[in-house]
Amino acid sequence: MSLLELTSVSKTYRRRGETVHALDAVSFSAQFGEFICLLGVSGCGKSTLLQILAGLEHADGGEVRMEGEPITECHPEASVVFQEHGLFPWMTVERNVEFNMKARGVGKTERGRVAHDFIDRVGLAGFEQRYPHELSGGMRQRVGIARALTTRPRLLLMDEPFGALDAQTRSVMQSQLLELWQAYRATVVFVTHSVDEAVFLADRIVIMSPRPGRVRSIVPVDLPRPRDRADPRFGQCVGEVLALIHEDLRQLVGA
Amino acid sequence: MGQSRATLLGLAPLAVLLGLWQLATSGGWYTSVLLPAPIEVARVFATQWPALLHHVGASLTRVSVGIAMACATAIPLGLLIGRFKWLDEVTDWTIQIFRSLPGIALIPLAILFFGIGDKPAIILITLAAFWPLVVSTIFGVKSVERTLLKVARVARAGDLLVLRDILLPSALPSILTGLRLAAGAGWLTVVTAEMMAVKSGLGYYIMYAQTTFRAEEIIAGILTIGAIGLLFDQGIRMLRHRICRWQEGLVLES
């Protein structure tokens, strides 16, 4: 049995009197400990899909099951890392990392101990008492990741977490994320619009096409880790994925 | 350095006013019965300070109690209204109507209901301070970053934690702006109320000075009110600076 099972998930919403088909019969599954990237151009519904997986939005049709149970609200075994503005600006790094545990009623000393441990793991030891605005973008995302991991989630949902970072910081963060993932073995669903990022991170890439949001194809990435961008096979894989996306884009712009 | 420059700049218009005042009196523009010289007013401060202090104490106590009562009710209510849409829909019109009523307009009614004394004054101050506080709290809660509420939902945080750890701190800068407005409104109301409904306080002092034709006492009372207003405002700014340290670098100083 897989950890996550999506069957014909659909979602429509009305925006300024117009009906938007955000998702149309999306189906795929994620195995235990698998790293899935949802890849697609903007408007393909990948973020909407992540919100549904997080329990923040409801699907109109179809079903999402986690370990066989339908997800109808925020699942206790799932955590989310948001792209930006996910940290509480009035809380120090330490208190931000403690928040998810606090919400679950974990005691103060235990919270402090676990938070400390994770702050250390993401390389932010010494920054416990800083406020988010005193940190760089990469450091802020590490706080978000540390916070998401404190509850030892079985499903880690990430909504373009590195989208706002510069290229160098981004590639460092990607490697660090993989290390953490290998250490904690959560199933990850990672939304991105960067082909390079998806090929670097994913076990399987779910390519989505826009209007309506559909699964275009699912591409397994069979390269050994750590992956090397200079490896010709890496470039080949990027090329294959790009070709699939370009085909969609051409249809979209009618060229 | 920057601080002393700001103090100097802030004092400049006041010095000009003082100069004009001195000029007006020494030039004999008005009779000294109407407009006494600055030195006459200074003499009031020098000789009557125990009485003045007594009245200042009375006014300050009323304003403080009134504002404290307004804070204790308006902030929790504002948090709830900002949080729950149905409550906002129920209360919106009522708030808009009541907040446009000047507290002063209610003085006659308050005297009818509560007679002469501290009670009507404090109730009027509470009312006057309540509306700006509740409105700014609601505004502060509504402008919370949406992603943070998603973070809370995913973490399955309870309502109390959301109110206390997210909505309250997020709304705090706006609440403090409301407090500045509330202090202004409260101060305005106390002086007016004291002119009619109480036998102590700076409002009463000024009215009494008028009935005895002591213009220098009236002006001394007015200057005291102004000075306290300035101190109040500076105090709230300092408070904001201290408890909203996380905001530094995020917004421009207002």
Interface residues (C-beta under 8 A of the other chain):
Chain A: A54 G55 L56 C74 P76 A78 S79 V80 F82 E84 H85 G86 F88 P89 W90 M91 F99 N100 K102 A103 R104 Y131 P132 H133 E134 T151
Chain B: E145 T147 L148 K150 V151 A152 R153 V154 A155 R156 A157 G158 L161 D165 I166 P169 S170 L172 C244 R245 W246 Q247 E248 G249 L250
